[in-house]
């Protein structure tokens, strides 16, 4: 981000409110659509938003900031599923429990942040052009009811009791997505025809985005199946047994040599086969399991950091905190504030 003084969320809101009251910026709002021009003290551009159907909102941000700007992301009391399409520019999101993510031009993202606080930083002197779709959980459930198993795992959690927060990178914008985005930005209609048109284009954009994710997941599954097919079925069973042992003994997991002996494989075959079957190393699997358990324990607020560290087999709080920061980008004490 720029070295120039950063505008805080409160400063930006105050400038917008004062500009509206003074009548120095164009702004409008009704039951369906709202928007305003960016005050020149902040930069230039506009933000618009339209309710295209019940449970689905379309927003467009097109702005160049005079100074870096930090936007506060409050914990969402009525969480929605949000898709972001970065036509130009970038931003950096720092989210409690999820770490730091850079969103950049030519990519699309999805996120669901129930109860998650954070900030989003925008750079100065750079056009940021984003199309945003915000969907209620009920509408998302209605769309996905027949085939929830085809969704990426993160999105499946939105439909059940887990309700896990996440930020998901779908991938690069495809030519079809770019065409649909441009049609949204160049909408030639007004009134209810505009709303009908934008609803159809918003749903088209979502379908392209999720189809991209489904195809990528299916391709990864094919690669994993191919890797497994190169292993003897008995070896695959032993590798699954190794994973079960690690899960059961996550506090004090066996070393690679001991684990290989326990499942009847040599250490080389176990190491290579584990990566082929599960897409991660033995150590990586242990680390991910520990961090997921740590997150759940801290969110439950029934144990302090030292107790969580001991429960997961870490020698001390310091080594646990280092591992936790590497995974989530924040100190574990952030969960206890």
N, C-alpha and C positions, 0 to 999 in steps of 0.2 A: 504494500500500500504506500501511498505518497507520504513524504515527510511533512507535508503541510498539516496545520492544525486540524484535528478530526472533529467533526460535528457529532454531538451525541444525539441519541434518540429524542430526548426531551427538547434539546435545542431545535431540532428539525420540526417537531410537532408544534412548538411555540411559534416558529416562523410561519408555518402553514396556517395556523389559527389566526395569527395577527394579519396575514396577507388577505385571508378570506374576509375578516371583519372590516378591513380597510378597502376592500373591493379592488385590490391591485392584481388579483389573479382570477382567471376564468374558472368557475366551478359550477357544478350542477348535481342534482341528486333527485331521483324519484324512486318508486317502489321497485323498479326493474334495473335501472342503470344509474351509475354515478361516475364522476371523474373530476379531475382538477389539473390545472397547469402547475408545473413546478415553479415556486417563487425564484426570482433571479438571484436572491441571496444564496440559494442552495445550488442552483445550476439552471439547466433548461430541459424542457421535455414535458411529459404528461403521464398520468396514471388514470386508467379507465377500468371499470368493472361492470359486468352485466350478468344478471341472473338469467341464464339461458333456459333453465328448467328447474323445477323444485329439486334442491339437493345438488345442483351443479352450477358453479359460477366460473365465468371466464374473465381473466384480468390481463391487461397489457401494460407493462412498464417500459417506457422509452425515455431515457434520461442520460444527461451528462452532468456529473457533479462538479461543482467548483472546488470542493474540498472532500477529503475522505469522509465517509459517513458511516456511523455504526447504528444499525437498526436493531432494536431490542425485540427478541422473540420471547414473548410471554408464554408460560405454560398454558396449553390449550385445554380449557375446561369442557369444550365440546369438540373433540378432535375430528378432523377431516383428513381425507387422503388427498395429497396435493401433488400434481405433476407440473414440472417446470421445463420449459423449452427455451434454451438460451440461443437466441438468434444472433446476438452480439454481446461482447463484454464478458465479465466474470464477477464473481463475488466469493467471499470466504465465510463459511458458516462454522461457528464454534459452538458446539452443543454439549450440554451436560450429559455425560455417560456415553456419548457417541463420538467425541473428539472433534477434530477439525477437518473440514472438507472444502475443497476448492471446486466451485461450479464454474464451468467455462463454456465459451461459445462453441456451437456446433454439437452440443450434447444435450440429452434430456435426462431428467432426474425425477424420482418419486420419493416422497417422504411422508411419514406418519409419526407425529411427535406428541402423543398424549402425556401431559404432565412434564414435558421437557422444556427447560429454559435454555436460553442461549443468545447469541448475537450474530448478526449478519453484517459483514463489512463490505462497503462498496468503494472502489478506488475513485480518485479525482481525474478529470480530464479524459475520461474514456466512456464511450457510449455503452450503456447497458440496456439491452433490448430483450425483454423476457415476455413470453406468453405463458400464463399460469392457468391451470384448471384445478379447481377445488371441489371435491366430491364428498358428499356425506357418506358415512359408513353404511347407512341403510340402502342408499342407491347403489353403492359398490356391491353390497351383498346381493341385491336384486339382479345385477348384471351377471354376477359370477356364480349364482346359486347352482346352476346345472353342472359346472365343471371346475370347482374350486381347486382340484388337484393339479390343474394345468398351470396354476399361478406360481410365480417364484415364491419360495418358502416365506420370505418376509411378508408378502402380501396375504398369504394364507393366515398369518397370525392376526390380521385385522378382522378376520371373519369369526374367530373363536375367542375363547376367554383369555388367551395369552395377552393380547393387545400390546405386543412388544413394539417400542419405538424403533425407527430405522430411517436411514437415508440410503437410497438405492440408485445407482447409476445404470440407466437402461442401456445407453450406448450412443454412438454418433447419430446425428440427424440424417435420416435417409432422404433421397430425392423426393419420395412420396410425401414424407413429413414436411419437407420444405415447401412443396407445392400447397399443401393444406394450410400451413402457417401463413403463407403469403395470401391465400384466399381469405383467411380470417382477417388479416391486417388490411386488405383491400376491399372489405365487404361493401358492395355497392347499394345495399338496401337500407331502408329506414323502418321504424315502427315494428309491428309484429312480424313482418316479413324478415326483417333483420334478425329478430330473435330466433325465428324458425331456421333461418340459414345458418346462424352461428351455432345453434344447437347441433345441427347435422354435422357441421365441420368439427366441432369440439369432440363429438363422439367418434368421428372418423379419425381424428388425431389420437385419441386414446386407444382406438383399436389398432392403429399402426404401432403405437408404442408398446402395447402389451404383446402383440404378435412378435415383435422383435425380441422381447424377453423370453417368450415361450420357445421360439426357434433357437435362441442361444442356449437355453436350458436343455432342450432336446439334443442339440449337437454335443453338449458336454456329456450328456448321458451316453450317447453313442461312443464317444471317445473312452469313457470309463468302462463301458461294456467291452469294447475292443481290447482295452488293457487287461481286463479280467479274463478275457478269452485266451490270452497268452499264458495264463497261469493254469496249473492243474487244478481241477475242482477241489481236490483234497487240500491243496495249499491255500485256496481262497477261504475254505472253512477254517483253517488254522489261523489265518490272518484276521478273520472275524472274531475268532476266540481270543486273539491277542488284544483286539480292541475292547472286548468285554472285560478282560482282566484289568486293563488300564482304567476303564470306567469304574470298576468295583474298588480299585485300589488307588484312586486319584490322590488321596492324601499322601501316600508313600508308594508311588508307582515303581515297579521293577525296572532295572536298567535294561538296555537292549539285549545284552547277552543272556541275562536271566529270563527275560520275556521269551526270547527265541527258544531257550531250553524248555520252558513251560509248555509251549505249543508244538514242540517237535520240529522246528525249522532251524536252519543255520542263520546267523545274524544278517548275512548279506541278503539272503532271499527274503527275510522278514522286512528288512529295511526297504528294499526295492519294491516288494509286493505290497507293503502297506501304503506306500505313496501311490502306486498304480490303482489300488482298490478305493482308497479314501481321499486321494488328492492332497494329502498332507503327510508330513513325517510323523513318526511316533512321538517325538518331542513336541511337534506342533499340535498334535491332537491333545496331548496332556495339557498344554498351555491353554488351548481354546476351552477345554472343559473346565479348567480351574477358573478362568476369567468369567465364563458364563455363570458358574456357581457363585463366584465372588460378587458379581453384579446383583444376582438374586438375593444373596445374603444381606448385602448392604441396603438394598431397596426395602427389605423386610424390616430393617432397623431394630433387630433383636440382638445383634452382636456388634461390638465395637471393632475397629480395624485390626487390633492385635488378635482378637478372637477369630476373626475371619482368616487372617494370615495363618494362624496355627491350625485351624480346621482344614486348610487346604495344603498343609505340609510345608509352608515357607518357614525358613529358619528365624526370620525376624520381620518386623513391620517394614523396614527399609527395603528389603529385597522384594517383598510383596508389592509395595508402592511403585517400585521401578517397573515391575511386570505389568501392573495395572495401567500405569501411564502409557506404556508402549501400546497397549491394546486400545484404550479408550481416549487417550489424549488429555485426561484430567487426573488429578489426585483422588484417591478413594474417599478422602474426607469430604469431597464435594457432595457425596451422596448422603452425608449425615447432617448437612447444614439445614 
